Amino acid sequence: MDESAGIKVHLALKGKGYDSKSAIEELRGAKDLEIIEVAKKENRILITCDKDFGRLALLYKPPGAIILRLSDERAKNKVKYLLLTIERYKERLYGSLIIITEYKVRFRKIS
């Protein structure tokens, strides 16, 4: 999980039993490409609020990427929409760039 997603989102996912790792705890200050390389090495879905990761995901192809583009960026709202998406579309997370807004979820193949 990229730093922009926030530590509270990471902790909420861990609390729900997901194997979440946070750049805040383990890669503070890392460049975007470093975070993508770790996601690839560890076969992890990248979660971020940074829209630049969309372009980077298409170029460098992590296992999957989720970009939260919410107007209400409070941690509680991020967790709500992230969990809804993970639970509803779990079979589509790998191999996709996923853009989440309050109104829709968009998918684009990245692998």
QUIFENWO-V963394 format. One line per field, one symbol per residue. burial: I if it has 16 or more other C-alpha atoms within 10 Angstrom, else O. A space follows every 10 residues. Layout:
# QUIFENWO-V963394
burial: ???
This chain:
# QUIFENWO-V963394
burial: IIIOIIIOII IIIOOOOOOI IIIIOOIOOO OOOOIIOOII OOOIIIIIII OOIIOOIIOO IIIIIIIIII OOOOOOOIIO IIIOIOOOOO OOIIIIIIII IOOOIOOOOI O
